[in-house]
Amino acid sequence: MEIQRMTRIEDPEDIVPNDLRAEAQSLEQAGEEWEAWLAAAYNEEGITILWLPAVGRAGIAWGSDAEWTEADSAQDALARFLGEDDKEMVN
């Protein structure tokens, strides 16, 4: 799948997957650092990524509940989710 662009999501309320939105809201209230991104794929539903830099983990959702993996960045999480460059999801 070719990713056309990644767009930063600034407000937790704008995160569509319920589980990732709830996690981002909790982190926001606790003053924890988080980043959320929407990766748009050609002719496909977007992939939502919630990256937690303090712990090096990310939740990735594409039409269902999130899967979680270790990740160095949101881009790394997306590559793991898509299996690019022989990367794999790591629980």
C-alpha positions as CSV (number, residue, x, y, z in Angstrom):
1,M,0.0,0.0,0.0
2,E,1.4,3.4,-0.9
3,I,0.9,6.1,1.7
4,Q,0.2,9.5,0.1
5,R,0.7,11.7,3.2
6,M,0.7,11.8,7.0
7,T,-1.3,14.6,8.7
8,R,-0.8,15.5,12.4
9,I,-3.9,15.4,14.6
10,E,-3.6,18.1,17.3
11,D,-6.8,17.6,19.2
12,P,-7.7,14.3,20.9
13,E,-11.3,14.9,19.9
14,D,-10.3,14.6,16.2
15,I,-9.0,11.0,16.6
16,V,-11.6,8.7,15.1
17,P,-10.9,5.3,16.6
18,N,-12.5,5.3,20.0
19,D,-9.7,3.4,21.9
20,L,-7.0,5.7,20.6
21,R,-9.1,8.8,21.3
22,A,-9.7,7.7,24.9
23,E,-6.0,7.0,25.3
24,A,-5.0,10.4,23.9
25,Q,-7.6,12.2,26.1
26,S,-6.2,10.4,29.2
27,L,-2.6,11.3,28.3
28,E,-3.6,14.9,27.6
29,Q,-5.3,15.2,31.0
30,A,-2.2,13.7,32.7
31,G,0.1,16.1,30.9
32,E,1.8,13.3,29.1
33,E,3.4,13.7,25.7
34,W,1.7,12.1,22.7
35,E,1.5,12.5,18.9
36,A,-1.4,11.4,16.7
37,W,-1.2,11.1,12.9
38,L,-3.5,10.1,10.1
39,A,-1.8,8.3,7.3
40,A,-3.8,8.6,4.1
41,A,-3.6,5.7,1.7
42,Y,-4.7,6.0,-1.9
43,N,-8.4,4.9,-2.3
44,E,-8.4,3.5,1.2
45,E,-9.5,4.5,4.7
46,G,-6.9,6.3,6.7
47,I,-4.6,4.6,9.2
48,T,-4.6,6.4,12.6
49,I,-1.4,6.3,14.7
50,L,-1.0,7.3,18.3
51,W,2.7,7.5,19.3
52,L,3.9,7.7,22.9
53,P,7.5,9.0,22.7
54,A,8.1,8.6,26.5
55,V,7.7,4.9,26.3
56,G,8.5,4.2,22.6
57,R,5.1,2.6,21.8
58,A,2.4,3.3,19.3
59,G,-1.2,2.2,18.7
60,I,-2.2,1.8,15.1
61,A,-5.8,1.5,14.0
62,W,-7.2,0.9,10.5
63,G,-11.0,0.3,10.7
64,S,-10.9,-1.6,14.0
65,D,-9.4,-1.5,17.5
66,A,-5.7,-0.5,17.7
67,E,-2.8,-2.8,17.6
68,W,0.2,-1.8,19.7
69,T,3.9,-2.0,18.9
70,E,7.2,-0.7,20.0
71,A,8.2,2.2,17.8
72,D,10.8,4.9,17.5
73,S,8.4,7.3,15.8
74,A,5.0,7.4,14.3
75,Q,6.6,6.7,10.9
76,D,8.4,3.7,12.4
77,A,5.1,2.4,13.7
78,L,3.4,2.8,10.3
79,A,6.3,0.9,8.6
80,R,6.0,-1.9,11.2
81,F,2.2,-2.1,10.7
82,L,2.6,-2.2,6.9
83,G,5.6,-4.6,7.1
84,E,7.9,-2.3,5.2
85,D,11.7,-2.8,5.2
86,D,11.2,-6.2,6.8
87,K,9.9,-4.5,10.0
88,E,7.4,-6.3,12.2
89,M,5.0,-5.3,15.0
90,V,6.6,-5.9,18.4
91,N,4.4,-6.2,21.4
